Amino acid sequence: MISYDAGNLDWLSTHKQRPMFVSAFGKHDHELYGRNLDYNKTVVDFKNVMHDWITSHKHIQYHGLENYPVKDIILGTTHALDDLHFLYGDRLCVYVNEYRYHKRITDGKIKTIRDNSELQKGDAVVISYPSAITTNYHWDFKSLLKRAESLDVPIHIDGAWFGCCRNFELDLSHPQIKSVFVSLSKAFGMGAHRIGIRYTRERQRGSVTSMNEQGYVNIADAWLGIQRIERFGPDYLWNTYEEQYDQVIRDWNLTESDAFHIAFKDPGRLIKLGIRTPLRYLIDKKFDARGTDAGLNPYELAEKKAGL
């Protein structure tokens, strides 16, 4: 037992003034989780469990992750996107009709391209892959890799839809691909929990690296992510509910996609529709209004009105 040592300067910190922690907080954590969460163990366990989950999928596969030795925990894929916007600023490019988040955080000023020919030296590209535009492959991706190599343009892969898609595989060994990141939001309904992993070839400057190096990972959500993965495993949605997906396609006369929560209104696969509500009813016998336009929040309603 250490005795109270009044006046001992070694008991004080001159470099970092950490906020207060008392045993009552730790006891409350134990009451909530049924255990004490060890920070370092939880971080290591999450990275290992998440990596094994990604590499165990059969409906969708990323090949070549061994080329990315640096693994960082992220607060959802938007955390990694924020890092890229910080790193590249107005040099960052996305394809037309990419994830709306890029427009939201740049007041619509994000540089958009229709095809790889619009790329310039000094640009950087982030692309959702599987694509949030098509739910699988992007028609320009192979040409993008060639042009990126000729211009030395870095490419970053947003794998937000990895856990909910099928009929997709990607070789990540191309040297212009610098990072790939995956979260559990689309796989396990964890959008409000924000947890995932980012793979990079080398240390990447930014908030993700700082959070991981300084020991600020959200271990509550990391712990929950471990529990979700261990309970449900890879390919859960398609392995478990494909029959219900097919029924919704038939009942609404839609065209199937390769993302579980989406169908296309037209055979040309141009107009995406969210089908969470009918799927939820078939699976849970519950009407989920959040999956309809009535479930949009005020910000989303404003986007819809503006045609964004």
N, C-alpha and C positions, 0 to 999 in steps of 0.2 A: 504494500500500500504506500503510495507516494503521499507525503505530508505537504500541506499547504506551505509554500515557500515565499513568503512576502518579500518583495524587493528583488527577487531573482530575475534579472533581465532576460535570461534564457526562456522564461515563460511568456515573453512578449514577442510579437512579430513586427519587424521593421519593414518588411517587404510587402506583405499582403495582409490586410485587415479582414479576416474572414467573418461572415455573419454568424450569428449565434446558433448553436445546436445544443439541445439538452436531451437527457434520456427519455423524457416524456414523449418527445417526438418519435424516437426510435421504437418505443413501446406501442405507440399508435400505429406505426407502420406494421409492426408485428401483428397487431390485431386485425389490420386490413388484409394482409397477405398471408397470414398464418405462418410467417417465418420472418427472420431478419434477412434483408437483401444485402448481400455483400457486393459493394460497388464493382470491384475489379473482376470478381467471379461472374457477375451478371453480364458485364460488358463482353468478356471472353466467351461466355456461353452463348450469348445472343449472336455474336459474329459466326461462331461455329455452326449453330443450329440453323441460322438463316442461310449460310452458304450451302449446307447440306440440303436444305429444302429447295433452293434454287436448282442445284445440280441433280436433284432427284426427279424433276418433272419429266413427263413423257409427252404430253400434248404440246409442250413448248420447250425449247432448249436454247441456252446460250453456251456456245463452245468457245474455249480459249480464255476462260477466266484466270487460268494460271499465269497469264501475262500481266495480271494486275495485282501485285503483291500488297499494295496498301489498301487496307479495309477500314473504313470509318463508318460509325453509326450516324444516321441522319434522321432528322425529324420529318419524315416523309420525303418524297421526291422533290417537293417544292423547296425544301431546304437546300438541296443540291442545285436546283435551278437558281435560287437566290445567289448562291455562290458564283455561278457562271455569269450572272448579270453583274455582280461585283467585280469579277475578274476581267471581263472583256468590255463592259459598258456598251456603247453603241456599235461596237464591232461584232456583237453577237447576232446571228441570223437564225431565223426559223422559216419553215415552209409556210406558204399561204394555207390558212385553215388549221394551223397547228393549235395546240392547247391554248385556250383563251388567257391563261394566267400570264403569259408573256406580254399581252397587251395591257392587262390590268395593272401590272407593276411598272409599266413604262408610259402610261397615258396614251397607249396606242402607237408609240413611236418605235417599237421594235422593228428592226429591218427584216422584211419578209422577201422571200425569193420564190419564184415559180418553178425554177429548175436550176441545176448546178451551173449553167452558163452565166448566171448573174453573180456568182461568187467572185470576190476580188482578193488579192493578196492582203493579208492582215485581218481578214474576217475569221470568225469562228462559228461553228454550227452546233446547235443542239437539236436533236430529232427524236421524237418519241418512236420507239421501236420495240415491240409491235406498235404500229402507227395509230395514233388517236384519230387520224383522218380516215384510214381504211379498215382498221381493226386487225390488219396483218402487215403485208409488205407495202413499201412505198415504191412506186414505179421508177423513181429517179435515184434510188439508193446506190445501186452499183456504179452508175455514172458519177454520183457524188463522191464516192471513194476515189475514183480515178482523178477527178479534177482537184480534190482536196490534196491528194499526194503531189500533184504538179505545182500547186500553189503553196504547199505546206500549211494548209488550213486544218486546225484541230477540230475533231468531231467528238461530241459527247452524246451518249445514248441514254435517253430517258426511258427507263423500263417500268414506268408506273403501272402499265397494264399487263405486266408479265404474268401475274398470278391469276388473271381471269381470261386469258386467251388460249387459243388452240391453233394447230396447223401452222406453226411458225418455228423457225430456228435461225440462229444468227451466229456467224463466225466472227468473233471479236478480235482475232489476231492481227487484223490490218493495222499497221503502225500509226495511221492518222487518227484512229480511235483512241482517245486519251482517258476516258472514264465511262463507266456505266453504273447506273444506280437503280435500285429496286426497293419498293416499299410493300407493306402488307395491306394497304388501304383497300385496293380493289379485290384482293383475294379473300379477305376475311372481314369486310365491313368495319375496318379500323381507321376510317378517315378522320375521326375525332381524336385518335390516339397518336398519329404521326410518328411512325417508326419504320426504319428500313436500313439499308446498307449501301455504301458507295465504294466502288472499286476504282482505283487509279493506278496508273503505271508508276507514278512517283508522287512524292508529297506535293499537294496542291494548296497554294496560299488561299486563305479565306476562313469564313466562320466555321465551316464544318471541321476543318483541321484544328482550329483553335479550341472548339468545344471538346473534341476528342482528346487532344493533348493536355488540356487544362483540367480534364476530369469533370466535365459538366454534362455528360450524357444523361438523358432522362431514363433512369433505370426502371422506373415504374412501368413505362410503356415497353421498354426492352423486355422486362419480365413477362408482361402480358403477351408480347409477341412470341416469346418462347412457348408459353402455354397454348396459344392458338395453333402454332405450327405442330406441336407435339400431339394436340388433340385431333386436328383435321388433316394434316399432311399435305403433300403436293397434289395439284390437279383436282382439288376438292370439288369445285363447282361443276366442272364438266363430268367428272366421274360420278357424281351423286345426283345431279339434276338435269342431265341432258334430255331426258324424256319430257320433262316439263318445258324445257326450252323449245323443243320441237313442237309441242302442243300449242304454245303461244304463237309460233310462226304459222301454224296451220289455221288457228282460230282467227287470227287477225289478217291472214293472207299477206304475210310479210316475206321478205327475203332474208335468209339467215346471214349472220355475220360470224366473225371468229372471236368476238368479245362477248362474254356471257350476258352482260346487261344491256346489249344493244342488238337491234335488228335494223334492216333497211326497209324503207317504205316502198322502194322501187327496185325492179330487177337490175337496173343499172348501178345499184349500190351508191347512189349519190346523196340520199337524204337519210340521215341516221335518226333512229327513234329509241328512246329509253324504254325498256320493257320490265323494269323492276317491279312495278305494281302488279301486273298479271302474273309474273313469276312468283311473287311473294304470296299471292292468293292461292295459287296451285300448291305451293310448298307448305305454307303455314296456315292457310285458310284465314288470312288476315289482309284487309285492304290497307295498303301502305300509301297514303296520300303524298308522302314525300317523293315518291317516284313519278308524280304527275306534275303538270305545270302549276297546279294549285299548291304544290309544295315548294315552289321557288321562294327564296328569300328576297327582300326588297332590292338588293344589289343585282341579283340574277334577273329579277323582273325588269329592272332598268336596262340590263343588257339585251334582254329579249325584245323590249320595245324599240331599242336602238338598232336591232338587227345584227347584233354582235354574236 
